[in-house]
Amino acid sequence: MAFLAKLLLVSLLSIGFTATSAQVGIFGNVTLAGVITCPNDSLATLRIFRIIPEAKVDVVCGILFFQRTVKSTTTNLIGVYSFSFSFSDILLNNPELCYLNVTLPSNSCTFDPPGGAIRFPIVGIQSVLGTVSTYIPGAPSYLPV
């Protein structure tokens, strides 16, 4: 009988720790980060891409004429950008309904997108608990800005 009591106690502790982990996932910060690169035609077959420092990266939310930039950053010297979304950020502007707008510095890439900008949808990756644990950029589109 003592064995069953210990098993029940361990099970309850596991459930308690799982609930605590879920709260951290729900109320903690969620990150969206990446590297802006430029495919170089001579190196594309080797899958080597040149990084683009000083590219402007915006998180844009809204529809049609009511779009606004809610977060903005510039890539560092190795082309990396990073955004952190708090629980209140996610409540006010669901990042999955927004997109990344990347403006390349002039002459930074052999590829020149229309309007000088590339758009990436923001995709949420869910944890096993069903909460979004991280965001990643989706497939790019090259629309005039």
N, C-alpha and C positions, 0 to 999 in steps of 0.2 A: 504494500500500500504506500510506503514511503517513496518508492520508485515513481509511482504515478503522481504523487504530489510534487516531486522534483521536476518531472517532465512537464506538468502543467505550469509550474513557476517559470521554467525556461521558455515555454511557449508564450506565456504572457509577456515576459521581458522582450522576446523577439518582436512581438506585435508592437510593444511600446517603442522600441528603437526604430522599427519600420515607420511608424507614424511620425516620429521626430524627423527622420530623413525626408519624408514626404513634405513636411512643412518647410524644411530648408530648400527643397527643390521648388516649392511654390513661391516662397517669399524671398529667396535669394536672388542674386543678380544672374542674368543670363548673358552670355557673350556672343558677339558676332565679330569675327576677325578673319583676315585673309591677306593675300599678297597680290598686288597688281603687277602683272607682267605683260610683256610685249613679245609676241612670236616673231622671231627673226627668221626670214625665209631661208637663209643659208643653214640655220641650226635647227629648224623645225623637225627635220627627220630624226635628229638626235634627242628630241624632246627637251632641249635646253632653251630657256626663254630669258630674255633680259628683264630685269626688274625695273619698275618705274618709281623713282622717288619723287616726292613733292606733288603727287597727284591728289586732287581734291576729291574726297569721298563724302557724299551727303546721304543721310537717310531721309527720304521724301515720303510723306504720307498725304492722303487725301485723294480726291477724284476730280478730274477735269480742271476746272478753273479754281478749285479750292485746295490745291496742293501747296504744302509748305514744308520747308526743311526743319526737321525736329532735332537732328543731331548732325554734326559736321566734324570732319577731321582731315588731316593731310597725311599721306603716307610718309614714313620715315625714310632714312637713307637706304634701307634694304627693302623698300616697297611694301612694308607691313602697315595695315590699318587695324584698328580695334575699337569696338563700341561695347559698352556695357549697358544693359537694360535692367532697371530696377522693377520691382513689382508695380510701382505707381506708373512708371513709363509704359509698361505693358497694358495697364488698365486704360490709360489715356490714349495711347496709339498702339494698337496691336501691330508689332513689326511684320507679321505675316501679311498684312494688308498694305504694307509699304514696299519701297524698293530702294536699292542703292543706286545713286547716280554718280558715276565716276567721270570726272573731267580730267583729261590727260594734258600735261603741260605741252606747249608747242614744241615740235621737233623731238619729242621723247620716244616716238615709236614710228616704225616704217608704215604701220597701219594707221590710217586716219579715219576714225569713225565719223559718220555724218553728224554735224553739229558739234563735233569734238567730245561727245560724251557717250558712255556705255551704261546701260541700265541692267541691273541684276535684281530679280525678285528675291525676296528674303524667305527662306524655307526654315521652318522650325523642326528640330529633331527631338522626338519625345523619348523620355526615359522609360524604363520598365514600369514606373509608377503612373505613367500617362501624362506627366507634366513635361513641358518643354525644357530640355536641359541645355540646349545650345542652338544657335542659329547659324546657317550657312548661306552663302550666295548661290542662287540658282543659275540656270543657263542665261547667258547675256543676250541682250537685244540692242540693236544699233539704231535707235530712233533719233531724229533731230530733236534738239531741246528747245 
